[in-house]
Structures are given as structure tokens and as C-alpha cells.
Amino acid sequence: MPRPCRRPLAIAILAAFAGSAAAAQSDDPPKVVTTFTVLADMARNVAGDAAEVVSVTRPGAEIHGYQPTPQDIVRALDADLVLRNGLNLELWFEQFLANLRDVPSATLSDGIDPIPVAEGAYEGQSNPHAWMGLENAMVYVDNIAAALSAIDPDSAATYAENADRYKAEIRATIAPLRDRVAALPADRRWLVTCEGAFSYLARDFGMRELYLWPMNADQTGTPQQVRRVIDGVRDHDVPAVFCESTVPDDPARQVARETGAAFGGILYVDSLSGPDGPVPTYLDLLRVTAGTIADGLSDG
């Protein structure tokens, strides 16, 4: 949750025109803009063919410190709805949203009981990665359906039907993976990662958590952070450590080398891959991430 970044002049110039842009009336389906790719895929599953959904950030982007571009504003000017995560994740996006015309927006984490960040500069603030919790994902889907229905009531039944189907698919994806982790001995159920982005998943999987840094920010992978996690891995005889896809994994690999733990692999949380990558959808993200954890702790 880094501090908001100052807008480039080009964005400010485009913003001056954005306020006067009027949405053309047409029979086209509503256009929905989301702040990052995970939310876009969730929204597409709820929308089906009844709405167009685009993400501002691209596949593979590190969303915490993202800097909006003039092209981002242009792509979003004709939006009928903006969907955001909330929980202070998109501080970089506040000014971007202000530059758009008066577009309805919805915060998809509304109604979720957040887990507080346990340490560091953001101690006590909400961990924003709530979509990684199973029950939280149900709230996200319901909030998407409600927001779409508010701007497009004629398709409300379609959105509700799609939401119910999608929630069943999410549960069916996660349940067997959660069972695999639950079957591990309790002393192996440690989730050691680079960023503390998996608190909701760790809670739902009955795991204890250890991470190098609590949130992607200015200081990541410092010697002090690495030393603390090395000590924790040794103290608890943790079999494997992991790192997420959008940051360098060197610190986690150093922990593995110095402790004898296995490097269990790459986890996905903030961003989907392209269509030919390992996690082109949110269901793939859940499947690959949870499966990598279960495999790493079973084999480590």
C-alpha cells in the first residue's frame, strides 16, 4: 500500500478533457472497468455476454505501485461502471478515478471482515488481498452482481444466475485443495512467502504464516527481513518457502539455501497471466497457488 504517486503532466492534460466527455447513448452492453486483472475475470464470469469488462492494469502487473498512463484514462473514459478492490489497495488509483466523468463505482470488499496487517509501516491497517479467502470471494461475486444489476436492471436475472454458478465453481476449485493441506501434519502447515499477501488463504486453510515483508512497498527483502525469516524457518523446521509472481524471488531462495528448506515455487495473487500463461483466470490462480502450496509442503 504505497503512497499515491504524483501524476505525469500528460495524465493531467487528458484529465482536463475527461470531465467534459459525455457517454454516447447506444444499444451496446454496459462497459465495466476494473482496477486489476483478477477483478476483471471475476466480473466477466458474472457479466457473461451482458456487459463488456476491461482491466486497467495488464496481466503480470505489480498493482501496488502501478502508475496510470494517459492511455489508461482514454480506455476508461466511456465506462459505465468502475469496480475496485478497496481496503486501501488502490491508493495509486484515487486520482485516476477522480479524472473520469461521474461514473458509478463499487468497492468489492464491502462487507468483508478484514485481517489487519500485523507489523511494519502498515501495522493495524487492513490487508487488502481479501479475494484470496474463499468466503470473501463469495462476497466479491455478490457485490459484482449487485453493481451490474444497479446499472443494468434488465439483465439482473442473468447476473444473479451467473453469480450463483460462478460461486459454485469457486467452491469446487478450492475444496479439494484445502483438504490436501488440511491432511498435512500440523507442524508442516506453514506458509512462508515474500509478501504477506496470503493471510486470508492461510486462515481458511488452517495454516500459520511467515513472510519477508508485510506489503509490497519501498523496503523488500532487506537483510533484517531475510534474517528474521531464516530464523523462523529454522525454529519451526518449515519444509518449503514460496514467493509470488510479481516480485523478485531472490530473498526467498536465499532463505531456502541457508535453511535447507525447499523453494516450493511461485504463487499468484495480485495479477493474472496472459491467456497462454499459467493463470489466465481467477480459478486458475486459486488452483495453481493452492496446488503449489500443497505440493511444496508435501514434498519439502
Disulfide bonds with the S-S distance in Angstrom:
Cys194-Cys243 2.10
